[in-house]
Amino acid sequence: MEIALVILVIAAIFVARSIKVVPQQHAWVVERLGKYHATLTPGLNFLVPFIDRLAYKHSLKEIPLDVPSQVCITKDNTQLTVDGILYFQVTDPMRASYGASNYVIAITQLAQTTLRSVIGRMELDRTFEERAVINTSVVEALDEAALNWGVKVLRYEIKDLTPPPAILHSMQAQITAEREKRALIAASEGRRQEQINIATGEREAAIAKSEGQKQAEINKALGEAAAITAVADATSDAIRKIAAAIQQPGGDQAVQLKVAEKAIDAYGQLAQKNNTMIVPGNMTEVAGLVGTAMALFKGGAGNA
């Protein structure tokens, strides 16, 4: 009974050491008698007990690695505290096992030294403006070196750039001065535009006023011309009607009577203006005046 139990335990040990189930997105490196033998892929795998050994286990997922902050010196001799985060992925489990004793420490140290080198070639202002250039430079340098470690560096991101307090205060003062300058420029531009708008409005108003006066003068002239034409037409019609009436029987007597009335009215008005009553010395003067008027009228009618 005891022998059977021992055999059962040994069999269980053999099964446990020979059957391995690898999770998804993982890779296990197997050594046979101390030498690299194979890389187990996800799923069910079999080993030779006591001959094969699981030496390394790697995750094939993307791994974020926090790079510790460090002080870098810029090209213009300014200290700058920089920290970032690195993303990498194991692509070759065998090289990751035997290419470096600890690829995580190797990547971290190389990221720090590369970052110091890149920032050392830039001035302080450029480090804030060209973060993307810094990130790309670090990734390219790390990716080239990490090939021997079986690691693919995906990207590097700077989390924070912190200059010394004195430099930070100077930068804030510079930003404040720049904003004040922009505000003054904007105010002056506003005043200039306001003056331009006022001048433009006054010019357009003067033009509109002159156009209105011009149109008023034109309308007045047209109205006066139309009035003169209407008066002339009316006078012409009246003269034609009078001439036609004179040609009728009794027309001459009517004209003589009208002329006599006008003469008497003229004498009356003259007396009213001079406060003196004027009476013709000889009534034949009135008849002579009427006869003269009729002779002029007939002469004008004969010429017509």
C-alpha positions, 0 to 999 in steps of 0.5 A, a space after each residue: 500500500 505504501 509502495 503504491 502511494 509512493 508511486 502515485 506521488 512520483 507520478 503526480 510529480 512527473 505530470 506536474 513537471 511535464 505539463 505546462 499551460 502558458 497563458 495568453 500574451 506570455 512566453 516561457 523560456 525552457 532550458 534543457 540541461 542548462 542550455 536554451 532549448 525552446 520558447 513555450 507559446 500560449 497553450 498546453 506544452 510538455 516538458 521532460 521532467 528533471 531535464 527541462 527547466 523553466 528558466 524565464 517567464 516573459 509578458 508580451 504585453 505593452 509595459 509602461 515604465 516610469 523613468 525616475 526624474 533627473 536634473 539635465 543641463 541645457 545648452 544655455 547652462 540651465 538646470 532642468 528637472 525632467 521625468 517621463 514614462 517609457 512604453 516597451 514590449 518584449 518581442 524576442 523572449 530568448 534575447 530578453 532572457 540572455 541579452 541583458 541581465 535585467 533589461 528593465 534596468 538597462 532600458 531605464 538607465 539608457 533612457 536617462 542618459 539619452 534624455 540628458 544628451 538630447 536636452 544638452 543640445 537644446 536651449 531652455 526655450 526649445 525644450 518646452 516647444 519641442 517635446 515631440 522632438 525630444 520624445 522621438 530622439 529618445 525612442 530612436 536611440 533606445 530602440 536601436 540599443 534594445 534590439 539586442 535585448 529582445 525589446 521593442 521601445 514603442 514610445 517615450 513621453 515627458 511628464 514634466 519639465 521643471 526649471 529652477 524657481 528663479 528661471 520660472 519666475 523670470 519666465 512668468 514675468 516674460 509671459 506677463 510682459 508679452 501679454 501686456 504688450 499684446 493688450 496694448 497693441 490690441 488697444 491701439 489697433 482698436 483705436 486706429 480702427 475706430 478712427 478709420 470707421 469715424 472718418 469713413 462714416 463722415 466721408 460717406 455722410 458728406 457724400 450722401 449730403 452732397 448727393 441729396 443737395 444735388 438731387 434737390 437742385 435738379 428737382 427744383 430746376 426741373 420744377 421751375 422749368 416745368 412751371 415756366 413751360 406750363 405758364 407759357 403753354 397756358 398763355 399761348 392757349 389764352 392768346 389763341 383763344 382771344 385771337 379766335 374770339 376777336 375774329 368772331 362778330 362783335 370781337 372788335 367792340 369787345 376788345 375796345 371795351 376791355 381796353 377802355 376798362 383797363 385804362 380806367 383801372 390804371 387811372 384809378 390805381 395811379 390815383 390811389 398810389 399818389 393819394 391824388 385824384 387824376 381826371 383826364 383833362 379831355 375825355 378824347 384822350 381816353 378814346 385816343 388811347 383805346 384807338 392806339 391800343 386797337 391799332 397795335 392789336 390789329 397790327 400784331 394780328 395782321 403780322 400773325 
